[in-house]
Amino acid sequence: MTESLRGNFPLTKKAVIEPKTDTETTSKNLALTIAEAGYERKAGEIILLNLANISYLSDYFVIMTGYSKVQVRAIADAVEGQVEIEWQRRPRTTEGKAEGTWILQDYGDVIVHIMMPREREFYNLEAFWGHAERIFMPNSDDVGG
């Protein structure tokens, strides 16, 4: 898919944010690039958590589900490739690729979590960061993917 999905993602009223700084805008756009790469690989339950005002860890978490170890790895590869193309950046570190059940990619201002359903349910990062603003992305199933 060559067209950008950024304008097509449905946002909840709570999740609509006005960026305060260029850094925050850059982080949000990087997070959206990552979400689009996951979407293209049919990741499910894609969500962005805006942590900029509540944590020093990063500005955004991007959390998504892969439904097999092969898909989790493919999503991680797609994210890495798309970010390298659009942002000329590679993750500072990548963890979990060998196991393929939860891959973490750390881009500094954005941390990516690609998880199998069991890991996502067990660790429930969305609940842990429940006070963060959320931007919900469409599931690949929602658009006939």
Secondary structure, 3 states (H helix, E strand, C coil): CCCCCHHHCCCCCCCCCCCCCHHHHHHHHHHHHHHHHHHHCCCEEEEEEECCCCCCCCCEEEEEECCCHHHHHHHHHHHHHHHHHHHCCCCCEEECCCCCCEEEEECCCEEEEEECHHHHHHHCHHHHCCCCEEEECCCHHHHCC
